[in-house]
Amino acid sequence: MGTSPQRARRRVSLTAVLDEFFFIFAGVAAVWLGWLMLGDSLSVGWFGIAYLLVFWGILAYLTLPRLHRILTSIYVPDYFIGRARTSDGLLGDPVNLALRGPEAELHAALERADWIRADPVTLRSSLRIVTSTVSRSSYPEAPVSPLFLFGRMQDFAYQQEVAGNPAKRHHVRFWRTPDGWLLPGGTRVDWLAAGTFDRAVGFSLFTLQITHRIDANIDIERDFVVQSLLGSGPHVGVVHLPDFSTGYHSRNGGGDSVHTDGDLPIIEIAEIDRHDISRADTDHRTGATTND
């Protein structure tokens, strides 16, 4: 029995229509508010400076992010393309690492390799990283900004501060892959990761927000992460997936240039017992490590 064309049409949800309407309305309202604040900030004197700061805050943290969310929801693909996304919907750092192994062993390997787990982003940790950056005081567990893959924020992130300066650090974000998910080409992995090096603090090119600026050659940081994990014990190995993505020059969500050769290392972390972990820690401290 055939289905009439009218019944075959997809039903439009009133909730979805209202959600889309208010989503766009909020973006237009944010632009209008920013325009009004800009007009007021052009007055002379201290009040003009204060208005200008307020205008920057509204533009950077309300107007431009809202516009990017609207536009990227239209033109950025909602499937895996080897790039994470920012909370504003912009394309973020490239995925340049993959891993196989249990979560507990991954944490143990990172800790043995002297990586420190980043604090979650809270008001307290955000204030602390601001004061630490301004005063140039160490904050080894400083939070990293959220990036999204598979529609969710990273599961956790690790970092290594450079010379006690929170403005410069090695850092890598990790996402667990969905059950049954395969890389393009059919390779199974348990984790995907994005490793980059923060070289300084500056302003985002796309939102004007205060953020870390990363080093353009992300392959150097990718290889640094791989080598540090290979040195963490004898139960870690690596295979390479050449030409996983096309070598390219692009920009991340903060507007920083990034370039890569497109290769994807897949780190293998075997499950080990407590005795092996203790022995691996001893070997790591004495420098007697063996890699697969």
VEXLOMI-569908 format. One record per residue (C-alpha): x, y, z; residue number from 1; residue in one letter. Coordinates in nm, 2 decimals. Layout:
[[X; Y; Z]; NUM; A];
...
# end
This chain:
[[0.00; 0.00; 0.00]; 1; M];
[[0.15; 0.33; -0.10]; 2; G];
[[0.22; 0.63; 0.12]; 3; T];
[[0.07; 0.96; 0.02]; 4; S];
[[0.32; 1.24; -0.06]; 5; P];
[[0.17; 1.45; 0.23]; 6; Q];
[[0.22; 1.17; 0.48]; 7; R];
[[0.57; 1.11; 0.35]; 8; A];
[[0.67; 1.46; 0.43]; 9; R];
[[0.88; 1.51; 0.73]; 10; R];
[[0.69; 1.66; 1.02]; 11; R];
[[0.82; 1.99; 1.14]; 12; V];
[[0.87; 2.01; 1.51]; 13; S];
[[0.73; 2.33; 1.67]; 14; L];
[[1.01; 2.31; 1.93]; 15; T];
[[1.27; 2.29; 1.66]; 16; A];
[[1.13; 2.59; 1.49]; 17; V];
[[1.11; 2.79; 1.81]; 18; L];
[[1.47; 2.69; 1.90]; 19; D];
[[1.60; 2.80; 1.56]; 20; E];
[[1.41; 3.13; 1.58]; 21; F];
[[1.55; 3.22; 1.93]; 22; F];
[[1.89; 3.10; 1.82]; 23; F];
[[1.90; 3.35; 1.53]; 24; I];
[[1.72; 3.62; 1.73]; 25; F];
[[1.99; 3.60; 2.00]; 26; A];
[[2.26; 3.64; 1.74]; 27; G];
[[2.09; 3.95; 1.59]; 28; V];
[[2.03; 4.09; 1.94]; 29; A];
[[2.40; 4.04; 2.03]; 30; A];
[[2.51; 4.23; 1.71]; 31; V];
[[2.27; 4.51; 1.79]; 32; W];
[[2.39; 4.54; 2.15]; 33; L];
[[2.75; 4.55; 2.03]; 34; G];
[[2.66; 4.83; 1.78]; 35; W];
[[2.50; 5.03; 2.05]; 36; L];
[[2.80; 4.99; 2.29]; 37; M];
[[3.04; 5.09; 2.01]; 38; L];
[[2.84; 5.41; 1.95]; 39; G];
[[2.85; 5.50; 2.32]; 40; D];
[[3.22; 5.41; 2.35]; 41; S];
[[3.32; 5.68; 2.09]; 42; L];
[[3.25; 5.95; 2.35]; 43; S];
[[3.56; 6.12; 2.50]; 44; V];
[[3.70; 6.07; 2.84]; 45; G];
[[3.73; 5.79; 3.10]; 46; W];
[[3.37; 5.68; 3.04]; 47; F];
[[3.45; 5.63; 2.67]; 48; G];
[[3.74; 5.40; 2.77]; 49; I];
[[3.51; 5.21; 3.01]; 50; A];
[[3.25; 5.18; 2.74]; 51; Y];
[[3.51; 5.06; 2.49]; 52; L];
[[3.62; 4.78; 2.73]; 53; L];
[[3.26; 4.68; 2.78]; 54; V];
[[3.21; 4.69; 2.40]; 55; F];
[[3.51; 4.46; 2.35]; 56; W];
[[3.38; 4.22; 2.62]; 57; G];
[[3.03; 4.20; 2.45]; 58; I];
[[3.19; 4.17; 2.10]; 59; L];
[[3.45; 3.90; 2.20]; 60; A];
[[3.24; 3.69; 2.44]; 61; Y];
[[2.88; 3.74; 2.31]; 62; L];
[[2.84; 3.88; 1.96]; 63; T];
[[3.12; 3.71; 1.76]; 64; L];
[[3.08; 3.37; 1.93]; 65; P];
[[2.70; 3.38; 1.86]; 66; R];
[[2.76; 3.47; 1.50]; 67; L];
[[3.01; 3.19; 1.46]; 68; H];
[[2.77; 2.94; 1.61]; 69; R];
[[2.50; 3.04; 1.36]; 70; I];
[[2.73; 3.04; 1.05]; 71; L];
[[2.92; 2.72; 1.14]; 72; T];
[[2.60; 2.53; 1.20]; 73; S];
[[2.53; 2.59; 0.84]; 74; I];
[[2.86; 2.53; 0.66]; 75; Y];
[[3.08; 2.31; 0.89]; 76; V];
[[3.02; 1.94; 0.84]; 77; P];
[[2.87; 1.76; 1.14]; 78; D];
[[3.08; 1.44; 1.10]; 79; Y];
[[3.44; 1.34; 1.16]; 80; F];
[[3.68; 1.53; 0.93]; 81; I];
[[4.00; 1.50; 1.14]; 82; G];
[[3.94; 1.83; 1.32]; 83; R];
[[3.81; 1.92; 1.66]; 84; A];
[[3.57; 2.21; 1.70]; 85; R];
[[3.56; 2.50; 1.94]; 86; T];
[[3.26; 2.58; 2.16]; 87; S];
[[3.18; 2.86; 1.91]; 88; D];
[[3.16; 2.60; 1.63]; 89; G];
[[3.49; 2.69; 1.46]; 90; L];
[[3.73; 2.43; 1.33]; 91; L];
[[3.98; 2.38; 1.61]; 92; G];
[[4.31; 2.18; 1.64]; 93; D];
[[4.36; 1.89; 1.40]; 94; P];
[[4.35; 1.53; 1.54]; 95; V];
[[4.71; 1.42; 1.51]; 96; N];
[[4.73; 1.12; 1.74]; 97; L];
[[4.53; 0.79; 1.79]; 98; A];
[[4.57; 0.54; 2.07]; 99; L];
[[4.47; 0.19; 2.16]; 100; R];
[[4.45; 0.07; 2.52]; 101; G];
[[4.25; 0.09; 2.84]; 102; P];
[[4.20; 0.43; 3.00]; 103; E];
[[4.38; 0.33; 3.33]; 104; A];
[[4.69; 0.23; 3.14]; 105; E];
[[4.68; 0.55; 2.93]; 106; L];
[[4.67; 0.76; 3.25]; 107; H];
[[4.95; 0.56; 3.40]; 108; A];
[[5.17; 0.59; 3.09]; 109; A];
[[5.12; 0.97; 3.07]; 110; L];
[[5.20; 1.01; 3.44]; 111; E];
[[5.52; 0.80; 3.40]; 112; R];
[[5.61; 1.02; 3.11]; 113; A];
[[5.59; 1.33; 3.34]; 114; D];
[[5.26; 1.46; 3.19]; 115; W];
[[5.03; 1.64; 3.44]; 116; I];
[[4.66; 1.62; 3.41]; 117; R];
[[4.49; 1.96; 3.35]; 118; A];
[[4.23; 2.09; 3.59]; 119; D];
[[3.87; 2.12; 3.46]; 120; P];
[[3.76; 2.47; 3.35]; 121; V];
[[3.59; 2.63; 3.65]; 122; T];
[[3.57; 2.99; 3.77]; 123; L];
[[3.84; 2.92; 4.02]; 124; R];
[[4.08; 2.76; 3.77]; 125; S];
[[4.02; 3.03; 3.51]; 126; S];
[[4.10; 3.30; 3.76]; 127; L];
[[4.41; 3.12; 3.87]; 128; R];
[[4.55; 3.08; 3.52]; 129; I];
[[4.49; 3.45; 3.46]; 130; V];
[[4.68; 3.55; 3.77]; 131; T];
[[4.95; 3.29; 3.71]; 132; S];
[[5.00; 3.42; 3.35]; 133; T];
[[5.02; 3.78; 3.46]; 134; V];
[[5.25; 3.71; 3.75]; 135; S];
[[5.45; 3.45; 3.55]; 136; R];
[[5.40; 3.20; 3.83]; 137; S];
[[5.38; 2.83; 3.78]; 138; S];
[[5.05; 2.65; 3.74]; 139; Y];
[[5.13; 2.29; 3.62]; 140; P];
[[4.76; 2.18; 3.62]; 141; E];
[[4.63; 2.49; 3.44]; 142; A];
[[4.31; 2.41; 3.25]; 143; P];
[[4.29; 2.40; 2.87]; 144; V];
[[4.00; 2.54; 2.67]; 145; S];
[[3.73; 2.29; 2.56]; 146; P];
[[3.74; 2.14; 2.22]; 147; L];
[[3.47; 1.92; 2.08]; 148; F];
[[3.48; 1.59; 1.89]; 149; L];
[[3.19; 1.35; 1.84]; 150; F];
[[2.97; 1.63; 1.97]; 151; G];
[[3.13; 1.64; 2.31]; 152; R];
[[3.42; 1.80; 2.50]; 153; M];
[[3.75; 1.62; 2.55]; 154; Q];
[[3.74; 1.35; 2.82]; 155; D];
[[4.06; 1.49; 2.97]; 156; F];
[[4.38; 1.67; 2.89]; 157; A];
[[4.75; 1.65; 3.00]; 158; Y];
[[5.03; 1.91; 2.98]; 159; Q];
[[5.39; 1.99; 3.06]; 160; Q];
[[5.46; 2.35; 3.16]; 161; E];
[[5.78; 2.50; 3.02]; 162; V];
[[6.02; 2.68; 3.26]; 163; A];
[[5.74; 2.74; 3.51]; 164; G];
[[5.56; 2.97; 3.27]; 165; N];
[[5.18; 2.89; 3.22]; 166; P];
[[5.19; 3.08; 2.89]; 167; A];
[[5.41; 2.82; 2.73]; 168; K];
[[5.33; 2.45; 2.76]; 169; R];
[[5.30; 2.12; 2.58]; 170; H];
[[4.94; 1.99; 2.59]; 171; H];
[[4.73; 1.72; 2.45]; 172; V];
[[4.35; 1.66; 2.46]; 173; R];
[[4.19; 1.31; 2.45]; 174; F];
[[3.85; 1.18; 2.33]; 175; W];
[[3.73; 0.83; 2.37]; 176; R];
[[3.59; 0.70; 2.04]; 177; T];
[[3.23; 0.58; 2.02]; 178; P];
[[3.16; 0.21; 2.05]; 179; D];
[[3.22; 0.04; 1.72]; 180; G];
[[3.36; 0.35; 1.55]; 181; W];
[[3.63; 0.32; 1.29]; 182; L];
[[3.87; 0.56; 1.14]; 183; L];
[[3.82; 0.64; 0.77]; 184; P];
[[3.97; 0.34; 0.60]; 185; G];
[[3.85; 0.10; 0.87]; 186; G];
[[4.12; 0.11; 1.14]; 187; T];
[[3.99; 0.07; 1.50]; 188; R];
[[4.12; 0.29; 1.78]; 189; V];
[[4.01; 0.36; 2.13]; 190; D];
[[4.12; 0.72; 2.16]; 191; W];
[[4.18; 1.02; 1.94]; 192; L];
[[4.40; 1.31; 2.06]; 193; A];
[[4.52; 1.66; 1.95]; 194; A];
[[4.86; 1.77; 2.07]; 195; G];
[[4.98; 2.12; 2.02]; 196; T];
[[5.23; 2.36; 2.18]; 197; F];
[[5.12; 2.68; 2.35]; 198; D];
[[5.38; 2.94; 2.26]; 199; R];
[[5.23; 3.26; 2.41]; 200; A];
[[4.91; 3.43; 2.52]; 201; V];
[[4.73; 3.66; 2.27]; 202; G];
[[4.40; 3.74; 2.11]; 203; F];
[[4.19; 3.51; 1.89]; 204; S];
[[4.18; 3.62; 1.53]; 205; L];
[[3.81; 3.51; 1.50]; 206; F];
[[3.66; 3.61; 1.83]; 207; T];
[[3.91; 3.86; 1.98]; 208; L];
[[3.90; 3.66; 2.30]; 209; Q];
[[4.21; 3.62; 2.52]; 210; I];
[[4.36; 3.27; 2.44]; 211; T];
[[4.68; 3.08; 2.40]; 212; H];
[[4.85; 3.09; 2.06]; 213; R];
[[4.99; 2.77; 1.94]; 214; I];
[[5.31; 2.68; 1.74]; 215; D];
[[5.23; 2.63; 1.37]; 216; A];
[[5.43; 2.31; 1.32]; 217; N];
[[5.20; 2.07; 1.51]; 218; I];
[[5.39; 1.77; 1.38]; 219; D];
[[5.68; 1.86; 1.62]; 220; I];
[[5.44; 1.84; 1.91]; 221; E];
[[5.28; 1.52; 1.78]; 222; R];
[[5.62; 1.35; 1.77]; 223; D];
[[5.71; 1.49; 2.11]; 224; F];
[[5.40; 1.32; 2.26]; 225; V];
[[5.48; 1.00; 2.09]; 226; V];
[[5.84; 0.99; 2.20]; 227; Q];
[[5.76; 1.08; 2.56]; 228; S];
[[5.51; 0.79; 2.58]; 229; L];
[[5.75; 0.55; 2.41]; 230; L];
[[5.99; 0.63; 2.69]; 231; G];
[[5.74; 0.56; 2.96]; 232; S];
[[5.79; 0.18; 2.97]; 233; G];
[[5.82; -0.14; 2.77]; 234; P];
[[5.45; -0.18; 2.71]; 235; H];
[[5.41; 0.11; 2.48]; 236; V];
[[5.46; 0.08; 2.10]; 237; G];
[[5.36; 0.28; 1.80]; 238; V];
[[5.25; 0.22; 1.44]; 239; V];
[[5.21; 0.49; 1.18]; 240; H];
[[4.91; 0.55; 0.95]; 241; L];
[[5.07; 0.74; 0.66]; 242; P];
[[4.87; 1.00; 0.47]; 243; D];
[[4.58; 0.98; 0.71]; 244; F];
[[4.49; 1.33; 0.61]; 245; S];
[[4.61; 1.55; 0.33]; 246; T];
[[4.91; 1.75; 0.43]; 247; G];
[[4.78; 2.11; 0.45]; 248; Y];
[[4.82; 2.46; 0.58]; 249; H];
[[4.52; 2.59; 0.77]; 250; S];
[[4.42; 2.78; 1.09]; 251; R];
[[4.27; 2.66; 1.41]; 252; N];
[[3.98; 2.81; 1.61]; 253; G];
[[4.20; 3.09; 1.75]; 254; G];
[[4.33; 3.19; 1.40]; 255; G];
[[4.67; 3.04; 1.45]; 256; D];
[[4.84; 2.89; 1.14]; 257; S];
[[4.88; 2.51; 1.15]; 258; V];
[[5.05; 2.27; 0.91]; 259; H];
[[5.11; 1.90; 0.91]; 260; T];
[[5.23; 1.62; 0.69]; 261; D];
[[4.90; 1.43; 0.75]; 262; G];
[[5.05; 1.12; 0.91]; 263; D];
[[4.87; 0.96; 1.21]; 264; L];
[[5.07; 0.77; 1.47]; 265; P];
[[4.87; 0.51; 1.66]; 266; I];
[[5.01; 0.45; 2.00]; 267; I];
[[4.96; 0.10; 2.14]; 268; E];
[[4.94; 0.08; 2.52]; 269; I];
[[4.92; -0.28; 2.65]; 270; A];
[[4.75; -0.37; 2.98]; 271; E];
[[5.00; -0.45; 3.25]; 272; I];
[[4.98; -0.56; 3.61]; 273; D];
[[5.09; -0.38; 3.92]; 274; R];
[[5.42; -0.56; 3.94]; 275; H];
[[5.50; -0.46; 3.58]; 276; D];
[[5.40; -0.10; 3.65]; 277; I];
[[5.63; -0.08; 3.95]; 278; S];
[[5.92; -0.23; 3.75]; 279; R];
[[5.85; 0.02; 3.46]; 280; A];
[[5.86; 0.31; 3.71]; 281; D];
[[6.19; 0.19; 3.84]; 282; T];
[[6.34; 0.16; 3.49]; 283; D];
[[6.20; 0.50; 3.40]; 284; H];
[[6.38; 0.66; 3.70]; 285; R];
[[6.71; 0.49; 3.62]; 286; T];
[[6.68; 0.55; 3.25]; 287; G];
[[6.67; 0.18; 3.16]; 288; A];
[[6.37; 0.17; 2.93]; 289; T];
[[6.28; -0.07; 2.65]; 290; T];
[[6.04; 0.02; 2.37]; 291; N];
[[5.84; -0.22; 2.16]; 292; D];
# end
